[in-house]
């Protein structure tokens, strides 16, 4: 998709709001960014590829035989995502049991890494919260609740409290706020779970801004999701093919354009939704017209773009791993997430890295493409607190 094509989906005001100049003012999180470890050599292709992979893993503590240690040390993965419940085994034991335990686990993970890791979590508030009261964390409220109150001061206070909890534990990246519009309240994965602030883009932007700024003050990065909009869907992309062609509207792009235009966007997470009006062949996560076209060229966004979980069935049931990995990177994504929490595959990071190394060797993906993602990743990591 060309820039002219992208403009068809947005007004001139929205398009111009996303200009590249907005990124000059991105704030530094915390007092300092991280410093390279002594003796660190320039990154080679293996490390650049590794930084583009984020995985989920099992364990309340980091034992010597945990496969994620090899992913961090040998494959140099860029990050991990923590969960409180292990879906494949239907076990309540995964990564989160108490504030003290989580803090110790995160410290162990960071001590293992030569390059500081993104330590991510889905802490949206309400039903989508991994840090729950039963584990000793404070109660939270949903984004729908906050949007319904429509009181920026209340949203700010709630976000500041949540951000302080994440920062204290050692998380540096929250997969929130959700900026999907609540256009279908019966949506099983957005509206039905009270994850959206509102159907009104202005309300969504107003409250997302408060959340982002609160997290920035605490030194935690945030993520806008799920681009280009999951709020109108009738199906759950965790479970299978999700087509929004007949329900999606360009209004769903407005929160992204506004927040990117204000220079507040740290990262954007894509949705595995299919929209034939944007790409007649692929869902957004694998779509060059969606990511390189609408997001990067259309909105002037040169920040971090991450996938939703690549093991969700909207992708995994319709595309082989090799095709999905290569298409996601070609589309413009910088980090591929393998949550390992719909299926658990301790070798998934090795498999994904091998696919990308093979694609580089064959010239399918030029090394400059890996350079660009590595630059975006490291630029954001330099904004993390030590």
N, C-alpha and C positions, 0 to 999 in steps of 0.2 A: 504494500500500500504506500502510495506517495504521500507527501505532505498535503497536496491538494485533495487527495482522497480522504485523508484524515479530517480535513476541515469540513467535510460534508456532515460530520457527526457533531460538530460543535459550532457555537456562535463565534463571531469574530472576537468578541470580548473574552470568551472562555479560552479561545486559542491563544490570544496574546497574553493572557494571564500567566501562561506557563512558560514564559520566555526563559532562556538559559541564564540571563542576568540575575534571576531570582536566587540562584544557588551561591552567589558570591557572599551572601550574608548568613549562611548556615552557622548556627551557634556551636561552639565547642561544648561538649558535655563534660561536666566536672571541671576540676582545676587544670588537669593536664591530660593529654592523650597518652597512649602507651609508648614505651621506648623499645626499640629492637633489642633482643637478647644479645649479650656480648658474643662476638664471633659469628654472628648471623651472616651467611653468604647471600648474594643476590638470588632471588627466587628463580628456579628452573621451571620447566613445563609441568613436572609432576606436582610441584607445590602449587602452582597456579590452578591446576585442575582440582587438587585437593581442597583448596579454599572455596571452590564452587560447590562443595557438597556439605550438606547438613544432615545429620542422622539422629534418630531416636535410639535409645538403648535401654537395657534392663539393669536394675541395680540401685539399691538405696545407698550403697557405698561403692567405691571404685576398687574392686578386688583385682589382684594381679592377673587373673585369667579372663577378665572381661574383654570381649572382642573390641570394644570401643577404644581401648588403649592403643591397639595396633592401628586403628583408624586415625587416631590423633597423632601418634608418634611416627608411623611409617607412611601413611597416606596423607598426613597433614591436612585433614579435613578442617573446614573453616568454622564449624559450629555444631552444637547439639541442641536438641529440644527436649524438655522434660515434661513428663506426664504423671498424673497421680493414679491412673488406672490402666492396667494392661488388658487391652481389648482381646487380643488373640487367645490368651489363656483365661480370660474372664477372671482375672485376679486383681484384688485391690492393692497389691504390692507392685510398685513400678519404680518411681524415682522420688516420691514425695511422702514423708511421714511426719515431719515436724520442722519448724523453722531452723532449729539447730542442726538437724540431719541434712537439710537441703543446703545450708550454708557450708557445711563440711564437704558435701559431695561436690559442690561447685568449686570450692577451693582446690580439691584434689584434681578436678578436671583441668583447671587452669594451670596447675603446677605441672601437669603432664605435657602441656602444649608448648612448643617453641614459639609459636605466634599466638597471641591471645585469641581465645575462642569467642564467637558469639554464643552466649548462653541464653536460649530463647524459651519462652513459655506463652501459652494462650491464656492470658488473664484479662478477659474482657469485662468481667463483672457479671453477677447473676449466675445463670446456669452454666455459662462457659467460663469457669474459673478452676484452675488446677490447684490453687492454693486455698483450700477450703477451711471452714471453721473447724471441722472435725480433726484437722491436722494441727490446729493451734493458730491458724491465721485469722485475721479479722474478717467479719462478714462483709459482703459486697452487694451492690444492687446492679440491675441490668441496665444496659444502654437505653432500652425502651422506657424504663422507669424514669431515667434522667431526662430523656427527650420529652416525656410527657409532662414533667414538672417545668421544663424549659426555663430553668433558673441557672444561669452560668455560674453563679457563686456556689451553688450546691454541687454542680458537676466538677468545678475546680477543687472543692474540698474533698470530694470522693476520690478524684484522680490523684490528688496529692497524697492521700492516705495510702492508696494502693501502690503508688510509685515508690513511696518510702519503704514499704514492705519488700518490694522487688529489689530495690537497691541494697537494702540491708542484707538480703540473702545472697546477693552477688549476681543476680540476673542483669544483663545489659541490653536485652532486646525483648520487647513485648510484641507479640503478634496482635496488636490492637492499636487504634480503635477500628471497629467495623464502620465503614462509610457507605455500605449498601443502603439503598433507599427501601423503606418498608412499604413497597407498593403492593405486595401480596401478603397480607397478614397471616394467611394460611400456609405460606412457604414453610416446608418442614425443617429447613436448615437455617433460615434467617428469621423471618417474622414469627414463626411458631416457637422459636427459642428466645424471643425477645432480645435479639442481638442488634437491632437497628434503632438508632435514635428517633427516626421519623421518616415519613414519606416525603417530607419537604427538604430539598437540598440545603436551603438556608439554615434550617434547624440542625441538620447533620453537620454542616460546616462549623456552625457556632459552637457546638459541644465537642466535636472532634478537636477543634483548635484548643479548647481548654484542656482536654486530655493530653494532647501532645506537649503543650507548654509545661504542664505540671510534671510530666515525665522528664522533660529536658532539664527542668530545675533540679530533679533528683539524680540526673546523670544516667538516665535510661533511654535507649532508643525506642522508636515506635514504628508501626507498620500500618499503612492504609490497606484495607482489604474489603472486598475481593474484586479486583479489576477485571473487566470493565463494568461489573455490576452483577450481583447474584440475587438481589432482592426481589426480582420479578419471577423467579423460577418456581415451577410447580413440583420439581423433583429435587432430590438430594444427590449432589455429585459425589458424595462418599459412596453411594450405592450403585451408580450407573450413569449412563448417558443423560445429560441434562441440556435440553434445547430451550433457549430463551428467545428464539427468532421472532416469535409472535407476541412476546410480552415485554421485551427490553425497549427502553427509549433512551435517547441521547441525554436526557436529564440525569441519568445515572452516572454520567461522566463529570457532572458539575462539581461534586465534592473534591475529586482528584484535581481538576483544573484549578480550583480556588486555593486549595492547600499547597499544591506545588507552586502556584504563582506567588504565594506568600513566603516561600522559602522554608516551609516547616516540615516538608516531607523527608523522612529518613529512608524509608523503604516502601515499596509497593508489592503486595502479594497478589498474584493472579488467581482467577477462578477457572475451574475446569468446565466452563459453560460453553456451549456451542451456539453461535449466532451466525446464520447464513448471510446476514446483511453485512457482516464484518469479514468473515472468512467462510466460504462455502465448503471447506474441507476439514478444518481442524478446530478444536476447542481453544479458548483463549491462551491457555498455558503453552500450547504448541504452535501458536499462530503468529507468524511474522506481521501480518496486517494489524493484529491487535496490539502487539507489544512494540515492535519497531515502528509501526505505522501510527496508531492512535496515541500510544503512551509516549514514545520517545520523540518521534517527529511531530506529531500533532500537538503535544503539550510541552515540547522542549525539555523533556525530563531526561537527565543524564545521571540520575541517582541509581541506587540499588533496586533491582527487580528480582523477586524471589517467587518460586512456585508455591502453590499449595502442595499438600502431600502428594507426591508422584505415585504413591501406591493406592490412592483412592480409585475406585472402580471406574469412574468416568474416564480415567486415563488407562489404568492397568487392564481393564477388561476389553478395551478397544484398540490398544496399540501395544506392540511388543516393547520390551524395555529399551532395546537399542534404538528403535525408531523414536520413542518418546524422549529419550535423553538427548539425542542429536537434534531433534526438532525443537526442543525447548531452548537449547543453547542458541541454535540458529535464529530462533524467533527473537532473542534478545534478553533472555533471563541470565542473571548473574549467579544465583544460587539455586540449586535443586534440593528440595527437602524430601527426605525419605524418613517419614515419622516412625516406621516400624511398629505401628500400632493399629493396623488393620490386618496385616500379616507381619510376621517377624522374620527377618532375614539378616543374620549377623554378617553376611558377606555382601550386603547390598552396596556399601560404599566402595568396596573393591571392584564390584561388577560395574558400577557407574563410572568409576575412574578409568577402568580398562576400556570401556566403550569410548570415552572421550580421548584417551591416548591413541586408540586405534584410528579415530576420526581425524586426529591431528596428523598422524603418520601418513594417512591416505590422502591428505589434502582436502578432506570433506569439510573440515572446519579449520580455517587458517589460524596460525599461532597468534596473529594480531587480535583475533577475536577473544582468545583467552587472556591476552594482555589487557584488553579493555575491561573485562569483568574483574580481573585481579586489581586493576587500578581503582575501580569503584568500591570493591570490598575493602581494600586497605585504606582508602580515603575515609570510609565510614569508621573503620576500626581505630583510626587515629583520633577520632572524636570520643572514643570510649574512655571512661575512667580507668586508671591502672588498678 
